[in-house]
Amino acid sequence: MASPIWFVRLLQRFFSQRFAVARLSKHSFVVRRFFDRVLFPGDHILYLPKDNVIQVHEAVQPPVSTVLPSQIVEHFIEKADDHFIMNRCICREAAGCQHYPVDLGCLFLGEAVKGIHPELGRRVSKAEALAHLKRAQQAGLVQMIGRNHLDTVWMGVGPGNKLMTICNCCECCCLYKMLPDMHETVSSRIQKMPGVSVSVGDACVGCGKCAQGVCFVRAIRLENGRAVIGEECRGCGRCVEVCPTGAITLHVSGWDFVETSITQLEPLVNLKASLPDGRVVEKEAECPKLEWDSAVSKSQTWQR
């Protein structure tokens, strides 16, 4: 049964306390087990870099498809039979965000969306879901995608293997800013995209802009007048965008990172609708077509 709206509002009131709760998972075995077994069982979530910050640092022979992180989300939108857009981002609303549109809420896919309280949003078509995705990207938001059991808990829907979450996150209000405060057995469920790495070059002047609230997971620090990116990095690429000297680069190893990400996520959630007798409605789903680009070469930023 869908959670009542008063329960959702109550969660928003305690949104700012999530860091304190997360820290308990580091210091209390009981809390950590609760997080692991009740709130995050079977979870696997990927932060996706923005399309415009990815670079490929290897020669490509023969020419390959021009592929982008956003195509991961597009693939699952196309595959899903059910789509639901939240009217508002409850995280940005709870934090009083002044930097990004509050009406660009999460997108949920899969049969479990039928149980979401109608006051939280609306069911939409594939075209509407894709348009929502585009609006979020144009607003500068970062996508996270995967199976997030926590969403089935607070919304009172399920099962978890029939709900895929696509968050449109801002660096100031993201729920998972609490990752550095969580025990690694839990925080490891939320990862960067396969093959992604972020590095700081010699052009760094230690201005600190990349470390001033830009990083979702507080992975950047200044040491000896230079930015250092720690292992906590989830590869969102926000630091690449704000660096005034272009000293930070985000690149991927190989060219099949979209396919690899889809392969990781696909078994986690059944996005096809079921018939009354439990059988699955089979429909052919295709990954969004990729355009061949013979000009892709060493260290080129990948564009549509």
N, C-alpha and C positions, 0 to 999 in steps of 0.2 A: 504494500500500500504506500502511496506517495506520502512523503513527509508533509505535515501541515506547514503553512506559510509562517506561523508564529515560531516554529522550530528553526526555520531558515533565518529569520530575523534575529533569533537568539544567538545563533552561530556567528552572525555578523557582528554582534555586540562584543563577542569575545575574540574577534579576528586578530586584534593586536596582541593577544596573549599567546599566540601560536608559538612564538620563540621560546617562551618559558616552558610550555608543554613539551616542545621538541627537546629541550635540554634535559628533561627528565628521562628521555630514552637513553641518554648517555650514562646517567648515574643510577638508574633503577632497572634491574633485570626484569622485574614484573612489568613495568611500563614498556620496556623494549619488546617484550614478548607480545604485549597487547597490540602495539603498533604493527609488529611483524605478522601476527596471525589474524588480527581482526580488521585493521585498517588498510594494510598493504599486501594481502596474500595474493600471490600470482601476478603482481604488478610488474610492468616493464614500460617505462615512459622515456621518450627521446625528446630532448631539446633540439630543435631544427635551426641551423644558421639561416640568416637571411640570404636570399638568392644573390644579392649584389655584393656579398663580401667573400664568396668562395673563390679560391684560386687552386689551380691544379699544377703541382710542381713536378711535372714529369713530361717527357716527350710522348706524344700519342701517335702511334703507328699501328694500324691504319687509322684514318679519321673515325671518331666515335660520335655518338649522339650527344647533343647538347642537353644535359640533364641538370635539374635544379632541385633543391630540397623541397620546394613547394609542391613538386610533383608527387611526393610521398602522400601528402594530404589529399591531393586531387585523386590519386588512385583509390583511396579508401572511400572518398565521397562518391565516386563513380560506382564502386562495388556495392555500397550499402543500399538496402531497400528502405530504410527508415532514417530520417534526419530531423534533428531538433535544435533550434537556435534559442539560446537564453536571451530574454529581453534585455538583461543588464548583466554586466560582470559584477558578481556579488563581492569579489575581492576589491575592485576599484571603488565600488560604492561604499564598502565598509571602511576603506582607508581615506575616503574623501579625495580621490585622485583629481588633480587639476591639470594633468599633462596629456591624458589620453581619453578618448570617448568612452563613457561608461556604458553606452548602449551596444558596444561590441563585445558581447558575452561569449561564453563557450559554445562550441558546436558539439553535439553528441550524435553518434551513429549507432545503429543496431536496434533490434526489436525491443530492447528494454526501455527505449525512449517513450514508448506508449504509456508507461506508468508515471512519467514525470508530471508533477502538478502543473496544470495549464496556466496558472498565474505566473509561472516562472518563464514561460516562453511559448513557442509555437512549433508545430511540425511544418516542415518546408520541403520543397522539391530539391532535386539535385542541383538544378540551375540556381535556385536561391541560396543553397549552401555554398556553392562555388563563388557566387557574388559576395557573400558574407566573408568568405576567406580572402577575397581580393581587397575588400574594404579594410580588413584588419591589417593586411600587409602594407597597404598604402598609408595607413595611419602610423606605421612604424612599430607595430606589435610583433612579438616573437611567438612562433607556434611551438607548443608541446603536443605530442600525440602518443597515445598508447592506451593500455588498460590501466585504469586507476580505480581500484576498489573503493577508495574513499568517497568517490562520487556516488556509488550505489548506496553507501551508508547514509550520507547526509540528505540525499534525495529520496531514499526509501524505495529504490527500484532494483531490478535485477532480472536474471542472474548476471554476475560480473562478466561472464564470457559472452554476453550479448550487448555489451555497452562499450563503445570506444569513445575516449575523450579527446577533443582537440581544443586546447586552451589557447587563447590569444592574450599573451602575457606582456605586461609592462614591467620595467626593471624596478619601479618604485613600489608596486603593490602585489607583486607575484606571491601567491601562496607559498611557493617553494623557495622563497628567500630564507626560509627556516632550515634549509638543507645543511648548512654548516653547523647548526646546533643539534642535529640529529645523529644518532649512532650510525656508523657506517653500514651496518647490516640492513638498515632501513633506507638510508639516503642513496645507497648503491642501486636501488631500483629505478632511479631517475638518472639517465645517462646522456652523454653527448652522442651525436650521430656517429656510426662506425666510420673509422678512418680520418676523423677530424682532429686537427691539432692547431694550436694557436701559439705563435711565437713573437718575441719582441726583438726588433733589429737595432742596428747601431744608430738609427736616426732618433731614438728615444732621447728626450731632453729632460725627463723626469718631471714633467709639468703636473702630473697627478690627475689629469682629467679622467683617465680610464679607471681610476680607483675611487672616484668621488660619486658613489651611488649608482654607477653605471652597470656594474657586474651583478647579475642575479644572485650569485652564490658567494660573493665577497672573496673571489679567488685571486684578486690583484692587490699587490702591495708594492711599496717603494723601498728599495734597498740601494744605498750608496748612489742616490740620485738617478735611479733607473727603475722602470716598472718590471716587476717579476710576476709571472702567471703561475699559480700553483696547480697542484693536481686536482683541486676541487673544480676546476674549470669544466663547464658543460658545453662550451663551444657555441654560444648563441651568436657571437659576432658583434655585440654592441660596442665592445671596446675598439674594434676595427673602425667602426663608423665615427667615433668621437675623437680618435687620435689626430691631433692637428698636424703632425709631421709624417703621418703614414708609416709609422714605425712598427705597427702591429699588423700581422698577417694571419689569416685563417686559411688553411689549405687542407685538402683531402688527399689521401694516398689511393691511387687508382681512380677509375672512372665509373665503377659500378656501385657507388655508395647508395644510390637511390634503390637499386634492386636489393642490396644487402639489408637496408633498413626495412624494406617491405617484407623481406623474408623473415626477419626477426619478429615483426609485429603481427603478421598475418595469422599465425596459429593461435594467437591469444584471444581473439574475438571473432565470433560467428556473426557476420553482418547481414546474412540472408534471413528473410522472413520465414516463419514456420506456418504450416497449414494446421487446422484444428487437430488433426491426428498426430501432429508432431513432426511430420515430414517437412523437409526444407524445400522452399521454392527455388528451383535451380534456374539461374539466369546467367548468361555469359557476361563476364565483366572483364574489361580490358584496362590495362594501365594506360594513362594518357599517352598518346603518340608522341614520340620524340623526333625532333628534326635533325637530320644529319648536317653536320657543319665541318667542312673540310679544312676550315681555317683554325680549328682548335690546335694549339701548340703549347710549348713549354711556358709555364707561369702565366697563363692567360686567365683573366676573370671570366667565369661562365655566365653568359647572358641568354635571355630568351631570344 
